[in-house]
């Protein structure tokens, strides 16, 4: 069994209807609601929250997403919502593009690109600044910085559609390298399967040290989460990072042991994030990106 090196460019990232749905969203990282449920996105940066302030009459050129339609239903006049202490935000999106991310149907890399593309669009449409980086080896293989304005979403999407998944990634080294390039507080979203031999914890800590609000999205393929029964038998296993081979006999006991190890691995990742106030989200690569963004992200307060 092996996962061939692949890319995310097999088709366009999104359907047009989903892009239209994204236009009504904004990042929620600066908002700290009272009674916040455990695990919801929160901001470490004091004085950067978005707090409702007042209404004013709609004027040509105002953003449609700020119109209060409830007020319109009552008064039959258009009003826009105003917010106090609102400022543009710096959002960094970091994707693991190692060979293991090509595994899955659809691949983990495909979902990672879609999630990054959706968050980039939401941030850019809201006037926030976006940086996009792809990790490979011990460094950042490709990056886009200084993206601003809704039109820049197309630039981000073109990069995401052509990203290749190949080689190995040292997440600790790559994330630390990116942290050293950051200037000022912001949000960083890391999307990875976390299959980095050196680990990822030191890299995440380096981001926190740069005053980043971190969201860790842990993507695994369906067969990694639930190995199929037809795996039982004799196999030559090929590790994609690096391409080592191993003769193995897969028995029900081996699958049970694998499931225990995976449960420990994901529990450690979740606990690591909980102890640092980081939002941790585990996803299967076959989930619908629209459900994740429009439902799960909303529930966690990542978008509003």
PALUM-943235 format. One record per residue (C-alpha): residue number from 1; residue in one letter; x, y, z. Coordinates in steps of 0.5 Angstrom, whole numbers, plus 500, padded with zeros to 3 digits. Example, Ala and Ser with C-alpha at 12.3 -4.5 7.8 and 13.67 -1.06 7.14 Angstrom:
BEGIN
TIMAR  seq  type  east  north   up
TIMAR    1     A   525    491  516
TIMAR    2     S   527    498  514
This chain:
BEGIN
TIMAR  seq  type  east  north   up
TIMAR    1     X   500    500  500
TIMAR    2     X   503    507  498
TIMAR    3     X   501    514  497
TIMAR    4     X   503    517  491
TIMAR    5     X   506    524  491
TIMAR    6     X   500    529  489
TIMAR    7     X   497    536  488
TIMAR    8     X   491    539  490
TIMAR    9     X   490    542  483
TIMAR   10     X   486    536  480
TIMAR   11     X   480    541  480
TIMAR   12     X   478    548  482
TIMAR   13     X   477    549  490
TIMAR   14     X   470    551  490
TIMAR   15     X   463    551  487
TIMAR   16     X   461    558  486
TIMAR   17     X   455    557  491
TIMAR   18     X   460    556  496
TIMAR   19     X   464    562  495
TIMAR   20     X   457    566  495
TIMAR   21     X   456    563  502
TIMAR   22     X   463    566  504
TIMAR   23     X   461    573  503
TIMAR   24     X   457    573  509
TIMAR   25     X   462    571  514
TIMAR   26     X   468    575  518
TIMAR   27     X   473    572  522
TIMAR   28     X   471    571  529
TIMAR   29     X   478    571  532
TIMAR   30     X   478    578  535
TIMAR   31     X   471    577  538
TIMAR   32     X   471    574  545
TIMAR   33     X   464    572  547
TIMAR   34     X   461    572  554
TIMAR   35     X   460    565  556
TIMAR   36     X   465    562  551
TIMAR   37     X   464    555  551
TIMAR   38     X   471    551  552
TIMAR   39     X   475    550  546
TIMAR   40     X   472    556  542
TIMAR   41     X   477    560  538
TIMAR   42     X   479    566  543
TIMAR   43     X   484    572  542
TIMAR   44     X   490    573  546
TIMAR   45     X   491    580  544
TIMAR   46     X   488    585  549
TIMAR   47     X   485    591  546
TIMAR   48     X   483    588  539
TIMAR   49     X   476    585  540
TIMAR   50     X   471    587  535
TIMAR   51     X   465    590  539
TIMAR   52     X   458    592  537
TIMAR   53     X   458    600  538
TIMAR   54     X   452    603  534
TIMAR   55     X   448    603  527
TIMAR   56     X   448    608  522
TIMAR   57     X   444    609  516
TIMAR   58     X   446    605  510
TIMAR   59     X   450    609  504
TIMAR   60     X   452    607  497
TIMAR   61     X   459    603  498
TIMAR   62     X   458    600  505
TIMAR   63     X   459    593  505
TIMAR   64     X   453    589  504
TIMAR   65     X   455    584  510
TIMAR   66     X   454    589  515
TIMAR   67     X   447    591  513
TIMAR   68     X   442    589  519
TIMAR   69     X   436    585  516
TIMAR   70     X   433    585  522
TIMAR   71     X   432    592  523
TIMAR   72     X   430    593  516
TIMAR   73     X   424    588  517
TIMAR   74     X   422    592  523
TIMAR   75     X   423    599  520
TIMAR   76     X   424    598  512
TIMAR   77     X   430    602  512
TIMAR   78     X   437    600  511
TIMAR   79     X   442    600  517
TIMAR   80     X   449    598  518
TIMAR   81     X   452    595  524
TIMAR   82     X   458    599  527
TIMAR   83     X   464    596  531
TIMAR   84     X   468    599  536
TIMAR   85     X   476    598  536
TIMAR   86     X   476    594  529
TIMAR   87     X   482    594  526
TIMAR   88     X   485    589  520
TIMAR   89     X   488    583  522
TIMAR   90     X   494    579  520
TIMAR   91     X   492    572  518
TIMAR   92     X   497    566  517
TIMAR   93     X   495    560  514
TIMAR   94     X   501    554  514
TIMAR   95     X   500    548  510
TIMAR   96     X   504    541  511
TIMAR   97     X   505    539  504
TIMAR   98     X   509    533  505
TIMAR   99     X   508    526  501
TIMAR  100     X   503    523  507
TIMAR  101     X   498    529  506
TIMAR  102     X   497    526  499
TIMAR  103     X   494    520  502
TIMAR  104     X   486    519  502
TIMAR  105     X   480    520  498
TIMAR  106     X   479    525  497
TIMAR  107     X   487    527  499
TIMAR  108     X   488    530  506
TIMAR  109     X   492    536  502
TIMAR  110     X   485    537  498
TIMAR  111     X   481    539  504
TIMAR  112     X   487    543  507
TIMAR  113     X   487    547  501
TIMAR  114     X   480    548  501
TIMAR  115     X   480    550  508
TIMAR  116     X   486    555  507
TIMAR  117     X   482    558  501
TIMAR  118     X   476    559  505
TIMAR  119     X   479    562  511
TIMAR  120     X   483    567  506
TIMAR  121     X   477    569  502
TIMAR  122     X   473    571  509
TIMAR  123     X   479    575  511
TIMAR  124     X   481    578  505
TIMAR  125     X   474    580  504
TIMAR  126     X   473    583  511
TIMAR  127     X   480    587  510
TIMAR  128     X   484    583  513
TIMAR  129     X   491    581  511
TIMAR  130     X   493    574  509
TIMAR  131     X   500    570  509
TIMAR  132     X   500    563  506
TIMAR  133     X   506    558  507
TIMAR  134     X   507    551  505
TIMAR  135     X   512    547  509
TIMAR  136     X   516    542  506
TIMAR  137     X   523    539  509
TIMAR  138     X   525    544  515
TIMAR  139     X   523    550  512
TIMAR  140     X   518    554  508
TIMAR  141     X   517    551  501
TIMAR  142     X   513    557  498
TIMAR  143     X   509    563  501
TIMAR  144     X   505    569  499
TIMAR  145     X   505    575  504
TIMAR  146     X   502    582  504
TIMAR  147     X   496    579  501
TIMAR  148     X   490    585  502
TIMAR  149     X   483    586  499
TIMAR  150     X   478    581  496
TIMAR  151     X   482    581  489
TIMAR  152     X   488    577  492
TIMAR  153     X   484    571  494
TIMAR  154     X   485    569  487
TIMAR  155     X   492    569  488
TIMAR  156     X   492    565  494
TIMAR  157     X   487    560  490
TIMAR  158     X   492    559  484
TIMAR  159     X   498    557  489
TIMAR  160     X   493    553  493
TIMAR  161     X   491    549  487
TIMAR  162     X   498    548  484
TIMAR  163     X   501    546  491
TIMAR  164     X   505    539  491
TIMAR  165     X   505    534  496
TIMAR  166     X   512    531  496
TIMAR  167     X   518    529  501
TIMAR  168     X   518    529  508
TIMAR  169     X   516    535  513
TIMAR  170     X   520    537  520
TIMAR  171     X   514    541  523
TIMAR  172     X   518    544  529
TIMAR  173     X   523    547  524
TIMAR  174     X   519    549  519
TIMAR  175     X   514    553  524
TIMAR  176     X   520    556  528
TIMAR  177     X   522    558  521
TIMAR  178     X   516    562  520
TIMAR  179     X   515    564  527
TIMAR  180     X   521    568  526
TIMAR  181     X   519    572  520
TIMAR  182     X   512    574  523
TIMAR  183     X   512    581  526
TIMAR  184     X   506    583  531
TIMAR  185     X   501    579  534
TIMAR  186     X   496    576  529
TIMAR  187     X   492    569  528
TIMAR  188     X   496    563  525
TIMAR  189     X   492    557  522
TIMAR  190     X   496    550  522
TIMAR  191     X   493    545  517
TIMAR  192     X   497    538  518
TIMAR  193     X   496    531  519
TIMAR  194     X   502    532  524
TIMAR  195     X   506    526  521
TIMAR  196     X   513    529  523
TIMAR  197     X   518    525  526
TIMAR  198     X   521    531  530
TIMAR  199     X   514    533  532
TIMAR  200     X   510    539  532
TIMAR  201     X   510    542  539
TIMAR  202     X   516    546  539
TIMAR  203     X   514    549  533
TIMAR  204     X   507    551  535
TIMAR  205     X   510    554  542
TIMAR  206     X   515    558  537
TIMAR  207     X   508    561  534
TIMAR  208     X   505    562  541
TIMAR  209     X   512    566  543
TIMAR  210     X   510    571  537
TIMAR  211     X   503    573  540
TIMAR  212     X   499    568  535
TIMAR  213     X   493    566  536
TIMAR  214     X   493    559  534
TIMAR  215     X   488    554  531
TIMAR  216     X   491    547  529
TIMAR  217     X   487    543  524
TIMAR  218     X   489    536  524
TIMAR  219     X   487    532  518
TIMAR  220     X   487    525  517
TIMAR  221     X   484    520  512
TIMAR  222     X   478    516  513
TIMAR  223     X   482    509  512
TIMAR  224     X   487    512  517
TIMAR  225     X   482    514  522
TIMAR  226     X   478    507  521
TIMAR  227     X   482    502  517
TIMAR  228     X   478    497  513
TIMAR  229     X   477    490  514
TIMAR  230     X   480    488  508
TIMAR  231     X   487    490  510
TIMAR  232     X   488    483  514
TIMAR  233     X   493    479  510
TIMAR  234     X   500    480  508
TIMAR  235     X   502    486  505
TIMAR  236     X   509    490  503
TIMAR  237     X   508    497  506
TIMAR  238     X   511    503  503
TIMAR  239     X   512    509  508
TIMAR  240     X   511    515  504
TIMAR  241     X   516    519  508
TIMAR  242     X   521    517  506
TIMAR  243     X   520    511  502
TIMAR  244     X   522    505  506
TIMAR  245     X   519    498  505
TIMAR  246     X   516    493  510
TIMAR  247     X   514    486  510
TIMAR  248     X   508    486  514
TIMAR  249     X   502    481  516
TIMAR  250     X   496    485  518
TIMAR  251     X   492    481  523
TIMAR  252     X   486    484  527
TIMAR  253     X   490    485  533
TIMAR  254     X   495    489  529
TIMAR  255     X   489    493  527
TIMAR  256     X   487    494  534
TIMAR  257     X   494    496  537
TIMAR  258     X   494    501  531
TIMAR  259     X   487    504  533
TIMAR  260     X   490    505  541
TIMAR  261     X   496    508  538
TIMAR  262     X   492    513  534
TIMAR  263     X   487    514  540
TIMAR  264     X   494    516  544
TIMAR  265     X   497    520  539
TIMAR  266     X   490    525  537
TIMAR  267     X   489    525  545
TIMAR  268     X   496    528  546
TIMAR  269     X   495    533  541
TIMAR  270     X   488    535  544
TIMAR  271     X   491    535  551
TIMAR  272     X   497    539  548
TIMAR  273     X   493    545  545
TIMAR  274     X   488    545  551
TIMAR  275     X   494    546  556
TIMAR  276     X   496    552  551
TIMAR  277     X   489    555  550
TIMAR  278     X   489    553  543
TIMAR  279     X   483    551  539
TIMAR  280     X   484    544  536
TIMAR  281     X   480    541  531
TIMAR  282     X   481    534  528
TIMAR  283     X   477    532  521
TIMAR  284     X   477    527  516
TIMAR  285     X   479    528  509
TIMAR  286     X   472    526  506
TIMAR  287     X   468    531  510
TIMAR  288     X   465    537  506
TIMAR  289     X   468    543  506
TIMAR  290     X   462    547  506
TIMAR  291     X   460    544  513
TIMAR  292     X   466    545  516
TIMAR  293     X   466    552  515
TIMAR  294     X   459    554  515
TIMAR  295     X   457    550  521
TIMAR  296     X   463    547  525
TIMAR  297     X   468    554  524
TIMAR  298     X   461    558  526
TIMAR  299     X   460    553  532
TIMAR  300     X   467    554  535
TIMAR  301     X   467    562  533
TIMAR  302     X   472    561  528
TIMAR  303     X   468    565  523
TIMAR  304     X   462    569  525
